[in-house]
Amino acid sequence: MLLDSASLYFRAFYGVPDTVKAPDGSPINAVRGFLDIIAKLVTDYSPDALVACWDDDWRPRWRVDLIPSYKAHRVAKVVPDGVDVEETPEALVAQVPVIREVLDAVGIPIVGASLAEADDVIGTLATHGEGPVDVVTGDRDLFQLVDDARKVRIIYTARGMSNLELVTGDVLERKYGVRADQYADFAAMRGDSSDGLPGVAGIGEKTAAALLAEYGDLAGIIAAAEDSASGMKPAARARFAAARDYLAVAPQVVGVMRDLPLREVDARLTSPTTDQRAALDALSERWGLGGSLDRLLTALDR
């Protein structure tokens, strides 16, 4: 099981009241909510191994160089020679180190990579992992990783933890009319305002799906748009011509990386040792983790 960590702790932060505080009065709602999310996932899906995938770089410069608008509206501060600061509530920023500290104490590995987003870490681990893989995220861009043959599926959280959606290849075909291997091309054409991706003006989901059904992939669509004998309607041909520069780079930006050089970790889920429990008891007392940590430990003990 691969966790899109930022997606989940943002959900926890906004889903748990900010009246949930540590003994010193500091907010602890995101930490407790995140632990409850993991406890539910472990209880309901019984993964053998679990990795918390991390945004070491939430807005990699190489993606911005290709499409400058990429996540630009979410930048709080530009850092010329480093990682731009994402616009994040201060109360959440303060809790992220605590989340990492608790994960370390529990024994759940955190994996990130330089110049890469959590999506890229997930893409690499899902591609090279052995056995079935569940990816937990609220980001539909990761639908491109779905692979029924290899039993890679998405546990989609957009409708809340009490209404999780299991996304497989069949689900994608029913919902969007595209195969999983076409999803990245579909997403590039559709665009995504939340990521600053403009898409192809005038090409919505239904049109994008119809074009993929007719021409197979984005390369085939572009070739048809440039071929006057292809039979593509003039209006669509004009839209793709106008989006030529965007489409030349969008697949690289939208597509997740699948071959990052990641450090090896032991991600097998086990019941915490006596020493780990002592450290967790100290963390629980300091931060007031209470029932949230108890529920996670119970799930791990099972």
Residue, then its C-alpha position, 0 to 999 in steps of 0.5 A: m500500500l502506497l500513501d500519497s501522504a500530502s493528499l492524506y494529511f491535507r484531508a486530515f487537517y480539513g476533516v478534523p476540527d482545529t479544536v483538537k489540540a496537544p496538551d501545550g495548546s498547539p494544533i494536532n488535528a492533522v496528526r490525529g486524523f492522519l493516524d486514523i486514516i492509516a488505521k482505517l486503511v490497515t484495518d479494511y485492506s490488510p496490506d502486507a507492506l506500507v510506504a508513506c510516499w513524500d513530496d520532497d519537491w512538490r513543484p519540481r523545477w523541470r516541470v515548471d520549466l516545461i509549463p511555467s503555470y504548473k502549480a503556480h497559483r499555489v506558490a507562497k514564496v519562490v526559492p530560486d535555488g531550492v524548493d518553492v514554498e507551497e501555500t499551506p496553513e501555518a497550523l498544518v506546517a507545524q504538524v508535518p514534522v510531528i507526522r514524520e516523527v510518529l511514522d518513524a516511531v511506528g516503523i512506517p517508512i517515509v520515501g521521497a526523492s530529490l526533484a520529484e513529487a510523491d506521485d513519482v515515488i508512487g509511480t516507481l514503487a507501483t511499477h516495480g513492486e511485487g504483487p498487488v499494489d493499492v495506491v491511496t490518494g485524492d489525486r486523479d492524475l494517479f489513475q494512469l497507474v491502474d493496471d488490472a493485469r498487475k493488480v494495481r488499483i487506486i483507493y480514491t479518497a475524494r469523496g471522503m474516508s467513509n466513501l472510498e472508491l476502488v478505481t480499476g481499469d473497468v471503472l475508468e472505462r465506465k466513468y471516462g470511456v478511456r483505458a488506463d494506459q490512455y489516462a495520462d493523454f486524456a488528462a493532458m488534453r482535459g487539463d487541470s486548473s488545480d495544477g495549473l494545466p490549461g489543457v486543450a481549449g474546447i476539448g472536454e472529457k467526452t471529446a478527449a475520450a472520443l478522440l482517443a477511441e478513434y486515434g488510440d493515443l495523443a500522438g495519433i490524435i496530433a498526427a490526425a490533426e496535422d493530416s488534412a486527409s484524416g477526417m478530423k473536423p476542422a474545429a478540432r484540428a484548429r484547437f490542436a494546432a493552437a495547443r501545439d506548444y502545450l502538447a509538446v511538453a504536457p505528457q512529460v509534466v502529466g506523466v508520473m516518473r516510473d524509474l526513480p532511484l529510490r532507497e531500499v526500505d523494509a516496508r513490511l507491517t509489523s506490530p511495534t516492538t517494546d522499544q517502539r511502544a515506549a517511544l510512542d507512549a512518550l510521543s502520545e503523552r507529549w502530543g495528546l495522540g490518544g485514541s488515534l494512536d491506539r487505533l493504529l496500534t490495534a490495527l497493526d497488532r491484528 
